[in-house]
Amino acid sequence: MAILHAATLTPTKAEIITRWLTAQSWAPTSDEMVDLIGSYRLDDPEGEVGMEAHLVRSAGELLHVPLTYRSGPLSGADDHLLGNTEHSVLGERWVYDGLGDPVFTRMLAAAAMTGCGQAISMVERGGRWVLLPTQVRLSGGGWNDERVALDGFAPEADEANWAVLRNDRFELRVARRPEPGGQPPIGLTGTWPGQNEPVILAEVRERTTGRLPA
């Protein structure tokens, strides 16, 4: 469950993402502010790391930008730091590319393989807890075999359409430029208002066979 706050961010998420995208080889060249289409959140089992993946439009292109929010710097992840923002309730936050944060990659792989893990978002208003509508609805799953380790994912490539991460058994492919497509044998798709045809957000392949898991 994601507990949200009625808060302001300085700079805003759109400003942070726009600035970061100008330095990414897979993003279109544009200085215009991105248009935030929607987002989905994942749960950190330890409740420490905020995890939110944004669907944005930049220069007419749909982009998938996973972020994590931390209360302090993540050791060894300077290359994945987008910057800092001041949260009016939580104070200073360190904002990272989610694909460089091991908590996010672990939970994204779990969501892709099981179809579970999308966080329920709630906020306290006027002394009552209010459920916030989910902008991006996730659908996924496909893995139902034995227990497997989901840690240790390391970046291998981050190109125009896909970022690729690997651990000792699996390849996690994350769409940087999502496109409509059928549900992968093991993977994650999303829909949102105005986008009824699912777009592929992530898929998992088993490295030992070189094929998609059956």
KEMAR-82549 format. One line per field, with one value per residue (C-alpha): residue number from 0; residue in three letters; y negated, z negated, x. Coordinates in Angstrom, 1 decimal, always signed. Layout:
num <- [NUM_...]
residuo <- [ALA_...]
c2 <- [Y_...]
c3 <- [Z_...]
c1 <- [X_...]
! end
This chain:
num <- [0_1_2_3_4_5_6_7_8_9_10_11_12_13_14_15_16_17_18_19_20_21_22_23_24_25_26_27_28_29_30_31_32_33_34_35_36_37_38_39_40_41_42_43_44_45_46_47_48_49_50_51_52_53_54_55_56_57_58_59_60_61_62_63_64_65_66_67_68_69_70_71_72_73_74_75_76_77_78_79_80_81_82_83_84_85_86_87_88_89_90_91_92_93_94_95_96_97_98_99_100_101_102_103_104_105_106_107_108_109_110_111_112_113_114_115_116_117_118_119_120_121_122_123_124_125_126_127_128_129_130_131_132_133_134_135_136_137_138_139_140_141_142_143_144_145_146_147_148_149_150_151_152_153_154_155_156_157_158_159_160_161_162_163_164_165_166_167_168_169_170_171_172_173_174_175_176_177_178_179_180_181_182_183_184_185_186_187_188_189_190_191_192_193_194_195_196_197_198_199_200_201_202_203_204_205_206_207_208_209_210_211_212_213]
residuo <- [MET_ALA_ILE_LEU_HIS_ALA_ALA_THR_LEU_THR_PRO_THR_LYS_ALA_GLU_ILE_ILE_THR_ARG_TRP_LEU_THR_ALA_GLN_SER_TRP_ALA_PRO_THR_SER_ASP_GLU_MET_VAL_ASP_LEU_ILE_GLY_SER_TYR_ARG_LEU_ASP_ASP_PRO_GLU_GLY_GLU_VAL_GLY_MET_GLU_ALA_HIS_LEU_VAL_ARG_SER_ALA_GLY_GLU_LEU_LEU_HIS_VAL_PRO_LEU_THR_TYR_ARG_SER_GLY_PRO_LEU_SER_GLY_ALA_ASP_ASP_HIS_LEU_LEU_GLY_ASN_THR_GLU_HIS_SER_VAL_LEU_GLY_GLU_ARG_TRP_VAL_TYR_ASP_GLY_LEU_GLY_ASP_PRO_VAL_PHE_THR_ARG_MET_LEU_ALA_ALA_ALA_ALA_MET_THR_GLY_CYS_GLY_GLN_ALA_ILE_SER_MET_VAL_GLU_ARG_GLY_GLY_ARG_TRP_VAL_LEU_LEU_PRO_THR_GLN_VAL_ARG_LEU_SER_GLY_GLY_GLY_TRP_ASN_ASP_GLU_ARG_VAL_ALA_LEU_ASP_GLY_PHE_ALA_PRO_GLU_ALA_ASP_GLU_ALA_ASN_TRP_ALA_VAL_LEU_ARG_ASN_ASP_ARG_PHE_GLU_LEU_ARG_VAL_ALA_ARG_ARG_PRO_GLU_PRO_GLY_GLY_GLN_PRO_PRO_ILE_GLY_LEU_THR_GLY_THR_TRP_PRO_GLY_GLN_ASN_GLU_PRO_VAL_ILE_LEU_ALA_GLU_VAL_ARG_GLU_ARG_THR_THR_GLY_ARG_LEU_PRO_ALA]
c2 <- [+0.0_-3.5_-6.2_-9.5_-13.0_-16.2_-17.8_-19.9_-19.0_-21.5_-20.9_-19.0_-15.5_-16.8_-19.2_-16.5_-14.0_-16.6_-17.7_-14.1_-13.0_-15.5_-13.4_-10.0_-8.5_-6.7_-9.8_-12.2_-15.5_-18.1_-20.9_-21.1_-20.0_-16.4_-15.6_-13.3_-10.7_-8.5_-6.4_-3.2_-2.4_+0.7_+1.7_+1.8_+4.7_+2.7_-0.5_-2.7_-3.4_-5.1_-3.5_-5.2_-4.5_-7.3_-7.2_-10.5_-12.1_-13.9_-15.3_-13.1_-9.9_-7.8_-7.0_-4.8_-6.4_-4.4_-6.4_-5.7_-8.3_-7.9_-9.8_-9.7_-8.8_-5.2_-4.0_-3.3_-4.8_-8.2_-7.5_-6.9_-10.0_-12.3_-14.9_-16.1_-17.5_-19.1_-17.4_-19.7_-16.9_-14.5_-16.9_-16.4_-13.4_-11.7_-10.7_-7.8_-6.0_-3.0_-0.7_-1.6_-0.9_+2.7_+2.4_+1.3_+3.9_+6.7_+5.6_+5.0_+8.5_+9.9_+8.0_+9.0_+12.7_+12.9_+10.1_+9.0_+6.1_+2.9_+0.7_-0.6_-4.4_-6.1_-9.6_-11.1_-14.0_-15.6_-12.9_-10.1_-7.7_-8.1_-5.6_-7.2_-5.9_-3.9_-5.8_-2.9_+0.6_+3.4_+6.9_+9.6_+13.0_+16.3_+17.8_+20.6_+22.9_+23.1_+20.4_+18.2_+15.4_+11.9_+9.9_+9.1_+7.6_+5.5_+3.2_+4.7_+2.2_-0.8_-1.5_-3.2_-0.9_+1.5_+1.5_+4.9_+6.1_+9.6_+11.7_+15.2_+16.7_+14.1_+11.3_+8.4_+6.3_+2.9_+0.9_-2.7_-3.4_-1.2_+0.0_+1.8_+5.6_+8.9_+10.1_+11.6_+15.2_+13.7_+9.9_+6.8_+4.7_+1.5_-0.4_-3.8_-6.2_-6.8_-3.8_-0.7_+1.4_+2.8_+1.6_+3.8_+2.4_+5.3_+8.9_+11.6_+14.3_+17.2_+17.0_+20.8_+21.6_+18.4_+18.6_+17.0_+19.3_+21.5]
c3 <- [+0.0_+0.9_-1.6_+0.3_-1.1_+0.0_+0.7_+3.2_+4.8_+5.7_+8.4_+9.7_+11.1_+14.6_+14.2_+12.9_+15.7_+18.4_+17.4_+17.0_+20.4_+22.3_+21.4_+22.3_+25.7_+25.9_+25.4_+28.2_+28.3_+26.8_+24.3_+23.8_+20.5_+20.6_+20.4_+17.5_+18.8_+15.8_+13.3_+11.3_+8.0_+6.5_+2.9_+1.0_-1.5_-4.0_-3.5_-2.9_+0.8_+2.8_+6.3_+9.1_+12.8_+15.1_+18.6_+20.2_+23.7_+24.9_+28.5_+29.3_+28.1_+25.3_+22.7_+19.6_+16.8_+13.5_+10.5_+6.9_+4.0_+1.1_-2.1_-1.5_+1.1_+2.5_+2.2_+5.6_+7.6_+8.4_+12.2_+11.7_+9.7_+11.4_+8.7_+5.4_+4.7_+1.6_+0.4_-1.6_-4.1_-4.0_-3.3_-0.9_+1.4_+3.6_+7.0_+8.9_+12.2_+11.0_+13.2_+11.2_+7.9_+6.7_+4.8_+7.9_+10.2_+7.7_+7.3_+11.0_+11.9_+9.2_+10.6_+14.2_+13.2_+10.9_+12.0_+8.4_+6.6_+7.9_+4.8_+3.5_+3.1_+0.2_-1.3_-4.5_-4.0_-6.6_-9.1_-6.8_-4.6_-0.9_+1.9_+4.9_+8.4_+10.1_+13.3_+14.9_+14.5_+14.7_+15.9_+15.9_+14.7_+16.3_+13.9_+11.8_+11.4_+8.5_+6.1_+7.8_+6.7_+8.0_+6.7_+8.4_+11.6_+13.3_+16.3_+19.6_+22.1_+22.3_+25.9_+27.9_+27.0_+24.3_+21.2_+20.4_+17.0_+16.0_+12.9_+12.8_+14.3_+15.8_+18.3_+17.4_+20.4_+19.6_+22.3_+22.5_+25.4_+24.8_+27.7_+27.9_+28.0_+26.7_+23.2_+23.1_+21.9_+18.8_+18.5_+17.6_+19.7_+18.8_+19.8_+18.7_+19.6_+23.4_+23.9_+23.9_+25.9_+23.5_+24.0_+23.0_+20.1_+19.1_+19.9_+18.3_+20.2_+18.7_+19.6_+19.2_+22.3_+24.2_+24.7_+23.0_+20.2_+21.1]
c1 <- [+0.0_+1.3_+0.5_+0.4_+0.5_-1.2_+2.1_+4.1_+7.4_+10.1_+11.1_+8.1_+8.2_+7.6_+10.5_+12.9_+11.9_+12.2_+15.7_+16.8_+15.5_+17.6_+20.7_+19.2_+20.1_+16.8_+14.7_+13.7_+15.5_+13.2_+13.4_+9.6_+8.1_+6.9_+3.2_+2.5_+0.0_-0.3_+1.7_+1.7_+3.2_+4.9_+5.2_+8.4_+8.0_+10.1_+8.2_+11.3_+11.5_+8.8_+8.4_+6.5_+6.7_+5.5_+4.1_+4.9_+4.8_+7.9_+8.0_+4.9_+6.6_+5.3_+8.0_+8.2_+10.1_+10.4_+11.5_+12.3_+12.2_+14.5_+15.2_+18.9_+21.5_+21.6_+25.2_+26.9_+24.0_+25.3_+25.0_+21.3_+20.4_+18.0_+18.3_+16.8_+13.4_+11.9_+8.8_+6.6_+5.8_+8.7_+11.6_+14.4_+14.1_+16.7_+15.1_+16.6_+16.1_+14.2_+16.2_+19.3_+17.6_+17.7_+14.4_+12.5_+14.0_+13.3_+9.6_+9.1_+10.4_+8.1_+5.1_+5.9_+6.2_+3.2_+0.8_+0.8_+2.4_+0.6_+0.3_-3.0_-2.8_-4.4_-4.3_-5.6_-8.0_-10.1_-9.4_-10.5_-8.6_-9.4_-8.7_-7.1_-8.1_-5.4_-4.3_-2.4_-3.8_-1.3_-1.8_+0.8_+2.0_+2.9_+5.5_+4.1_+7.1_+9.6_+10.8_+13.4_+15.7_+14.7_+17.7_+21.0_+19.7_+22.4_+22.0_+23.3_+21.8_+19.6_+18.8_+16.1_+13.2_+14.3_+16.4_+17.9_+18.9_+20.2_+20.8_+22.2_+19.0_+16.7_+16.7_+14.4_+13.4_+11.8_+10.2_+11.5_+9.2_+6.1_+4.0_+0.7_+1.1_-0.2_+0.5_+4.0_+4.3_+5.8_+5.5_+3.6_+1.2_-0.7_-3.8_-5.1_-7.9_-7.7_-5.4_-7.6_-5.3_-2.6_+1.0_+3.9_+5.9_+8.2_+8.9_+11.0_+13.1_+14.9_+18.6_+19.3_+17.2_+17.4_+13.6_+10.6_+9.5_+6.6]
! end
